[in-house]
């Protein structure tokens, strides 16, 4: 009788791992890092555009977690600003 609820214990452990994986702040940290790098590198137009789009995409994926929603929105703003700065420098180089 030492193994009474092995199935229930296994299901509970899997549910806890899934919840921990969903609440992981790794995605939002990646979005913030990509957003900062994109903003710094945005005077090189294509790098700013690609990095900005990547930061926005990662931020959209990370905003689903209510614990990290504020940081995800910051990452999306950084990505948007990186795109704007990239467009500014692209226009400056053409003109």
C-alpha positions in Angstrom: 0.0 0.0 0.0 2.9 2.3 -0.4 1.9 3.4 -3.9 -1.7 4.4 -3.4 -2.2 7.3 -5.8 0.7 6.9 -8.3 -1.4 8.1 -11.2 -2.7 11.1 -9.3 0.7 12.0 -8.1 2.1 11.8 -11.6 -0.7 13.9 -13.0 -0.2 16.5 -10.3 3.5 16.6 -10.9 3.0 17.1 -14.6 0.5 19.9 -14.0 2.9 21.7 -11.7 5.7 21.5 -14.3 3.4 22.9 -16.9 2.3 25.8 -14.7 5.9 26.5 -13.8 6.9 26.5 -17.5 4.0 28.9 -18.4 5.0 31.3 -15.6 8.6 31.3 -16.6 10.0 34.9 -17.1 12.5 33.7 -19.8 10.4 34.9 -22.7 9.9 38.4 -21.4 13.6 38.7 -20.5 14.5 37.6 -24.1 12.0 40.2 -25.4 13.6 42.9 -23.2 17.1 42.0 -24.3 16.2 41.9 -27.9 14.4 45.3 -27.6 17.4 47.0 -26.0 19.8 45.6 -28.5 17.5 46.6 -31.4 17.2 50.1 -30.0 21.0 50.5 -29.6 21.6 49.0 -33.1 18.7 50.8 -34.8 20.9 53.5 -36.5 21.7 50.5 -38.8 18.3 50.5 -40.4 17.8 46.8 -41.2 19.1 45.7 -37.8 16.6 48.1 -36.1 13.7 46.8 -38.2 14.5 43.1 -37.7 15.3 43.5 -34.0 12.2 45.7 -33.4 9.9 43.2 -35.1 11.5 40.3 -33.1 11.0 42.3 -29.8 7.4 43.0 -30.7 6.8 39.3 -31.5 8.4 38.1 -28.3 6.5 40.7 -26.3 3.2 39.7 -27.8 3.9 36.1 -26.8 5.0 37.1 -23.3 2.1 39.4 -22.6 -0.2 36.4 -22.1 1.4 35.8 -18.7 -0.2 38.3 -16.2 2.9 38.3 -14.0 5.2 39.6 -16.8 2.7 41.6 -18.8 4.1 45.0 -17.9 7.6 44.1 -18.9 6.3 42.5 -22.1 4.6 45.8 -23.0 7.9 47.7 -22.3 9.7 45.3 -24.6 7.1 45.9 -27.3 7.5 49.7 -26.9 11.3 49.3 -27.2 10.8 47.3 -30.4 8.4 49.9 -31.8 10.9 52.7 -31.0 13.7 50.8 -32.6 11.7 50.5 -35.8 11.0 54.2 -35.8 14.6 55.1 -35.2 15.6 52.7 -38.0 13.1 54.3 -40.4 14.4 57.8 -39.4 18.0 56.8 -40.2 17.0 55.1 -43.4 15.2 58.2 -44.5 18.2 60.4 -43.4 20.5 58.3 -45.5 18.3 58.4 -48.6 17.7 62.2 -48.5 
